[in-house]
Amino acid sequence: MTGFEKYIPFVPQPIENRTWPDKQITHAPVWCSVDLRDGNQALIDPMNVEEKLELFHCLVDIGVKEIEVGFPSASDTEYLFLRTLIEDGHIPDDVTIQVLVQARPHLIRRTFQAIEGCKHVIFHFYNSTSTLQRKVVFRTDVEGVKKIAVDAAEMIYEMSQPFLASGMDLRYEYSPESFMGTEMDAADEICAAVLDALHADEAHKVILNLPTTVENCLPNQFADELEYFIRNLPGRERAIISLHPHNDRGTGVATAELGLLAGGERIEATLFGNGERTGNVDMVTLAMNMYTQGIDPELDFSDINKIRDVYEKVTKMRVGERQPYVGKLVFTAFSGSHQDAINKGVQYMAESGTDKWEVPYLPIDPADVGRAYEPIIRINSQSGKGGTAFVMAHNFGFNLPKAMHPEFGAIVQHETDRVGKELLPEAIFQLFRKEYLEVDGPYQLLRHQFHEQMVDGKSHVTFEGTLRHKETVFEVAGEGNGPIDAFFNAIHGQRMDKYTFADYSEHAINTGSDSQAVAYIHLKTKENQDIFGVGIDHNISLASIKGVLCAINRAWWKEKELELAGQAQS
């Protein structure tokens, strides 16, 4: 037998009247980080003591209150790290450390030696209970693996009494490893026996950690298993239900979320999903998914770049560019339609004053995780006019009028097609500068003056100026109800007046007493084609005139380009 036929399909747990599909996640679970144990043992080069300390303090700063610090009976490095945490005072009073141990007597004794002097400890022990492990590893039945668990529980309970008497806050955690692959009735039987052996009651609950050690079914099938398990567990009130999802099928996050719906109260996870094979469930993704639903995850990822940097430094692993919430490209839009929608969403929020986040394609405000706005819109050959306008506004403070977006967008598009790669914001601004701000001729303003007075409550402006066209210098003068109107009347009769005024907008481009104004001028040619000009000056009236001259000069150069193109074709 070859190929897919050799695999044994998962057998779902029959369950009637399931309730989890109708539930919602309304609050954060208890979080337990397993970065320093599960995550560390999966690294090519495991962390040394100094690196583990740095990551431990990073987890504390995030707000994780339960941290599995290692497998102290496994190696001298693990043992030394735990002793360093305790003896050098690294553990805050509100943080509980968790230690892991197999259900084996000599390892249990070594682990109790390691926790001496600690204030708050979760003693986590485990043995595998799955059908496959019983068959091929332990060569035993349910009674055999139950005895391993119960014997360990009884030993741990007995050995813990002096520690409890000394004032240590010591709690118990049991994991039926490979829970997902265990028959649920067997899992209930084993876990109930462990609760009995540990003398669990409502005042002294035991954490039952139910791992999807190797993810082998759909997330909804796991939720069915979990609801069935909880429903049929004797003395359910004696237990805290904890989940430890892995990501072998790529659905670790979904398994965790549906597991919470089915009754999970606690999550063991790692930063960015580090762990064996395809990793553990990603704590950041889980927490920020809650955040997007208006739920406080009770973890602080407001400086996610710093957290990523610490993680990459100590683990030597790299966070992918598409990793949710932290990857370099997760808030970036290249597509024109996406960029346009994002740009409109940002404008809508500014105009409406809403206190809700309502920007298409961005599930959260990047600023909430310390991400800058600059990379949200990046320009390549797939981009559109809205994206270009966003870059100009958010990177350089130029709020181009909507009617101007197609013109400048086409200029940028032509350049991306020419170079065949992404255009960085500075390159886009250089295109804008060359196209609009450095246009110098053929018409130039050499001298000007405005005179404004109020006549019958209305503004009356007189413009006088000296212009140059190539080598010809001429005087113009005109009157109007504003600077632009007066200037247009002044150039009446000149070759410059073959354009009609369509629209105008302005805004400041920096703040303070030295702020400048930018004016956007929209003209129409005799053929009803749009042409835009941009003028910048400390004087808004002069900025407007510069914008008019820019538009006229740009139209003149476009006419010359068409003439030259026509001559070349003929």
Secondary structure, DSSP 8 states (H G I E B T S, - for coil): --GGGGS--------SS--GGG----S--EEEE-IIIIIHHTSSS---HHHHHHHHHHHHHHT--EEEEE-TTT-HHHHHHHHHHHHTT-S-TT-EEEEEEES-HHHHHHHHHHTTT-SEEEEEEEEE--HHHIIIII---HHHHHHHHHHHHHHHHHHHHHHHHTT-EEEEEEEEETGGGS-HHHHHHHHHHHHHHTT-BTTB-EEEEEEESS--S-HHHHHHHHHHHHHH-TTGGGEEEEEEEB-TTS-HHHHHHHHHHTT--EEEEBGGG-SSTT-B-BHHHHHHHHHHTT---S---TTHHHHHHHHHHHH-----TTSTTTSTTTT-B-SHHHHHHHHHHHHHHHHH--SS---TT-SS-GGGGT--SGGGB-BSTT--HHHHHHHHHHHH-----GGGHHHHHHHHHHHHHHH-S-B-HHHHHHHHIIIIIS---SEEEEEEEEEEEEETTEEEEEEEEEEEETTEEEEEEEEESSHHHHHHHHTTTSGGGS-EEEEEEEEESS-STT--EEEEEEEE-TT--EEEEEEEESSHHHHHHHHHHHHHHHHHHHHHHHHHHHHHH-
